[in-house]
C-alpha cells in the first residue's frame, strides 16, 4: 500500500486522515498543497474519479477571495493556479483516490491488501 495524503498541516480533515493512518500503523507520505501544489497529471487523476464541482471547496478562503461564486471559470485551471481551492485531504492509494475524509473507503483499502 502506497498512501499519499495531500492537504495542509492546519486543515482539520488532513489531520484526521493523518491520524487515521498513523493509528493503524500504515505508512504514508504527506504532500503539502500550500508548499508543493498539485501537478496537472495528479489533478487529472482526481478529476477522472470526481467531477470538478465535488473537489472544489466552496467554503475556502481562496474561493471567497477570488470571488468564484460569481464567475464562470475553468475549475482545472483555477485549481492548478490555486491548489488551496481543493477539498482536503486528497488521499491516494495507487490509482485509487478519495476527496475529504473517507475512512470507510480507507478501511476497504486496508482490508483488501
N, C-alpha and C positions, 0 to 999 in steps of 0.2 A: 504494500500500500504506500502510495506516494502522495501525501496530503500537502496541499499548498493553501494557505489562508491569506486572502487579500483583503486588506482593510486598513484601519488606522489604530494606533495604540489607545487613543481616547474614546473610540467608539465602543459602546457597551455591548453591542451584538458581536463585534470582533472579539472582545474579551470573553464573552460566553463561549464562542467557538474554541478559542484557545484553551479555556478551562476544560471544556468537554473532552477534547483530545488528550490534554495533559492528565486528567483524572483517570483515563483509561490506559495510560502509558503508551499512547500511539504517537510516534514521532511525526512532526510536521514542520513545514517551513512557513515563515511569516513574510509576507510581501507588503510593505507599507506603501499604500497608494499615494500618500502625500509626499513621499520621497522619490519613488521609482515610477509611479504612474502605471498604466496598463498598455501593453503593446497592441497594435492593431490585430495581430493574429490571436492573441488571448481574448480580446474583446469579441472577435468574430466567433470564437469557440463558445463564448457565453451566449451571444446572440443567436447561435444555431439552436440553443435549447430553450431560450426565453425571449419573448418579444421585448422590444426596447422599452415599452411602457412599464413592463414588470420589473425592470432593473434600474429604472430612474428613481431616485429618492426625491420625491416632490416636496418633502419636508426639510430638505437640507438647506443650509445657509447658502451654499453655492447656487442652488436652484432659485432661491428667492433673490439673491444679489444680482443674478443675471437677468431676472425678470422673465424667465422662460415660461411661466404660466400664461403669459400674454402674447407669446410669439409662436410662430411656426418655425420649426428648426429640424435639422438632421441630428437625431439623437446620437448616432455613431460619432459624428464629427465633434459634437459638444462634449461627449464623454472622453474622447481622446485628448481634447484640449483641457478638460477639467475633470479628472478621474473621481473627484470627491462628489460628483453627481450620482455615483453608483450607490445602490443599496448595499449595505455591508452586513456580514462578510460575504465574499465570494469564496467558496471552498471548492477546490478541485481535487479530484482523485483520478488521475489518468485522464480519460475522456469524459468522465462524469463531472458534473458541476452543479452546485446549488447556490442560490442567492438568498441571503438572510439566514436566520437560524433555522436549520432543518435537521434537528437531532434524530428524527425518525429515519431519514434517508441515510445519515451518517451511521446510524446503528446497523442498517442493512448492509452498508459497505463493509463494516467490521465483521458481521456475521457471515458474509459471503467471501471472505478471504481465507 
